[in-house]
Amino acid sequence: MNTRFLDACRCRPVDRTPVWLMRQAGRYLPEYRRVRSACSFLELCKTPELAVEVTLQPVDILGVDAAILFSDILIPIEPMGMRLDFVPGPVFEEPVRSLADVEQLRVPAMEESVPFVLETIRQLRRELEGRVPLIGFGGAPFTLACYMVEGKGSKDFGSIKKMMYAAPEIYAALMDKVSTALIAYLKAQIAAGAQAIQVFDTWGGILAPSDYQRYVLPYTARVIAGLGSEVPVIHFVKGAGAMLELVKRAGGDVVGLDWHVGLAAARDVLGPGVAVQGNLDPTVLYGPKSLIEAEVKRILDENNGRPGHIFNLGHGILPDVPPENAVHMVECVHRLSSLPSKGGGLNNSFSPRVGEGDKGASD
């Protein structure tokens, strides 16, 4: 098997920089659109044979170094007792607003509640055997709570912030229940065969660092610690460039970076024992191939050959990106990072992984 992704997660030497894309199974691929045209988004998520098919598409087409389970971060919230729909974005018709609403939420048994997710993982492990590792994932507690309280995406997140500040006991009860369910969900993915887990905190960056430390960090740290050390954990907080020290304290083997922070500066803050993932601006893939190659080289140069770098976009690939540009990006990462030069250098200088006590107070 191509293990360079898993090796990079652990800051081990690799022959060239591994690369995969967030949202790599998606609408930019004609092959995905063909499958999606015959079913709804939720049907696609809940039908293992179809979810397996679209998960494998970018592995075959792009030549990436890891597959990521095709699903949605809100899938485990539905069996907690909230009706989920996509119109086209996610909508909860009856959002959580009171303590009674929180008390009505269940912590479901995941094997019974989301068997389609676990069956998809089991089928993918058989299909991917001897090829590349499989990444499972879930939303971080705060991001999940944002959708549950707002009812949908938001411009100002007024409802979740109102709960945080004006009804902290309701907020704490909700975050505690979501964290408990999320640990069970991600552990079930690991038991089914996921070889790494990414925790997506899409909305963690909407908060001031002091609020992130108070209202988010304890719950994310609890989830990451609850997963143990069996598989590497990637922690991605969009918009967190100004509070990477706090993100590091949440734990995890890899910190995902968006494009608003320089990779070299981020590595200096995080230290040699923490791997990083990122961080090309997704819109660069609209540009000519010469620009894509130059930007790939710039990021590899910023890493400067340090072990523990996984190349990725700073967020999900956009739906109208030409697929050939994504293929070109992957090819550039592999080619340039294989050169024995500063521009990607072989990541062959071993740096020992930090001890468990160094990963954050909550571990």
Beta strands, then each sheet from edge to edge (+ up, - down):
strand 1: 67-68
strand 2: 84-86
strand 3: 90-92
strand 4: 134-139
strand 5: 196-201
strand 6: 233-237
strand 7: 254-256
strand 8: 275-277
strand 9: 309-310
sheet 1: 1+ 4+ 5+ 6+ 7+ 8+ 9+
sheet 2: 2+ 3-
end
